[in-house]
Amino acid sequence: MSPFRIAMALLFISAASALIGKGEGMAQQGGHGFLRLEAKIPLGNVRGRLDHLAVDLKRGRLFVAELGNNSVGVVDLTNRKLVRTISGLREPQGLAYLPRTDTLYVANGGDGSVRLFRGTDYASIGRIDLGEDADNIRVDTAGNRIYVGYGGGAVAVIDPSNNRRVGVVRLKAHPEGFQLATKTKQVFVNLPDAQTIAVIDRGALNHLAQWPTHRLNANFPMALDEERRHVLVGFRRPAELGVFSMADGSLVVTMEICGDADDIFVDPKRQRVYVSCGEGFVDVFDARDIAYRRIARIRTISGARTSLFVPALNLLLLAARASSGQQAAIWVFRPGR
């Protein structure tokens, strides 16, 4: 090949590389425009799986269920550092903080207990034994009730004024993600082993409906888009987001999501949906689009599947487990645009 042709070939390769690089940069910039990583807060010597999160807004504290470490980490979000570790737990999974009583509730899968800790100093102040596999917790602030999924199929109702169990709803299978509607008394519950979504009346504590998930399996995370009257459910087999009508359970639309999804949140201000996945991504969807079009896929780290969106702080907090020489940490994302 002549020197002139070699020079032209090199020039073409250089120009093509620049264009590819520019395209990748635009994709990267777009992802960061929707969710910008601000910090990584180390959790110390924490090994194994991390589960769900809760927040004390008044003190700016984040609680992290360190299931594999049998502990709960307490993170100062203002100064972005670990300030306390609550140890001696048994596979903590679900967390909830109730400002009215300044109490942290910790559901333990290992012994089926819900442990209570005082918000001022995290001293142990009580225990509620449910039997086995205490899991997700939800707070009904208006109704002054705590709901805990547990066992082979049940949701317990706890009165936080005396921390006693005041009711229970039996289910077909172990409940995973569930949500309380704020405008009605409905509770929507994922039952992956039964391939259904149960609908409960939290006033009468009885069943209203059972929605089959048909070809969709392993329904774990859930969120409610109450503005559009939709129940958003993350499935792992196949990896899809299912949008169900809140009125009758009909399937409105499905779309592909990242694998091993474990948390979903609706951002009402930006009309977006965030899905965090153990595959190592956070997917961002446009809720204004009738098909909930995906507008970004943010790379994270394998195993980082639980998260918490805190509208009051304008933060998405992601729990990243220790791996490949990296410490477990909370990744702090700030939504933009």
C-alpha positions, 0 to 999 in steps of 0.5 A, a space after each residue: 500500500 502506498 504511503 498516501 493510502 496508508 495515511 488516508 486509512 489511518 485518518 479514517 480509523 481515527 475519525 471513526 474512533 472519535 465518532 464512536 467515542 463521542 457516541 459512547 460519551 453521549 450515552 454515558 452523559 445521558 445516563 448520568 443526566 438522569 442519575 448522577 453518582 455523587 458519592 460512595 459511603 463505605 459500610 466497613 467490614 461487612 460481608 455477604 448480602 445487603 437487603 432493604 433500606 429505611 431512613 430517619 429524615 429528621 436525623 438524616 440517617 440511613 439504615 441498611 439491612 446487612 443480612 449476611 452480616 447479621 447487622 444493621 448499618 447506620 449511615 449519616 447522610 449529611 456527613 456521608 459516613 458510617 456512624 453505628 452498627 447494630 449487631 446481634 441480629 438474625 438475617 435482617 431483611 426488612 426495615 422501617 422507621 416510624 417518626 411518631 414513636 422514634 422507633 426502628 423496626 427490623 424484620 429478621 428472616 433467621 428467627 422470624 422476629 421483629 426487633 425494635 430499637 430506639 431512635 436516639 441511641 439505637 438501644 433495643 426496646 422490644 421484640 415481636 415474634 412472628 414465627 419464621 422468615 419475617 421479611 418486608 415491612 410497610 408503615 401506614 402512617 395515617 392508619 397508625 399501623 405496621 405491616 410485616 410479611 412473614 412465614 409461609 404466607 401471612 402479613 401481620 398487623 402491628 399497633 405501634 402504640 403498644 407494639 402488639 400484633 393486632 391482626 393477620 392476613 393469611 396468604 397462599 405463599 410467602 409475601 415478597 414486595 408489597 405496597 399500601 395504597 394511600 388513597 384507598 385501603 388496598 394492599 397489593 402483595 407479590 406472591 411469587 411461589 403462587 404466581 399471583 398478586 394478592 389484593 387485601 383490604 387493610 380495613 377489614 383484613 380480608 382478600 379482595 382479589 387474586 391476580 394471576 401473573 400468567 407467563 411472568 414469574 418470580 415477582 419480587 419488587 413492587 411500586 404503585 403509580 397512583 397517579 395513573 392507577 397502576 401497580 408496577 411489578 418487577 419479574 425475574 423470569 423473564 426479566 420484565 416490568 409488568 404494569 397492572 391496572 389497579 382497578 382490575 389487575 389487567 396487564 397494561 404493558 410489559 417491558 424488558 428490565 435488567 436482571 435480578 430486580 429487587 426494588 422499584 420506585 416512582 419519582 413523582 416529581 420527574 414522572 420516572 421509575 427507577 428499577 435496581 437490579 443485582 445484574 449490576 444496573 439501575 434502569 430508568 423509565 419514563 412514566 409519562 409514556 404509555 409504554 413506560 419507555 426506558 430512557 437510561 440504563 446506569 451501570 452499577 456493580 453485580 449484586 447491588 440490587 436493593 435501593 431506596 428513593 428518598 424524594 425529600 432528599 432528592 436521592 436514590 441510595 443503592 446498597 452495593 455489597 462487598 465484591 472483588 476487593 471493594 468494600 460494601 458501600 452505599 452509592 449515592 445517586 442524585 436524579 437530574 433533569 
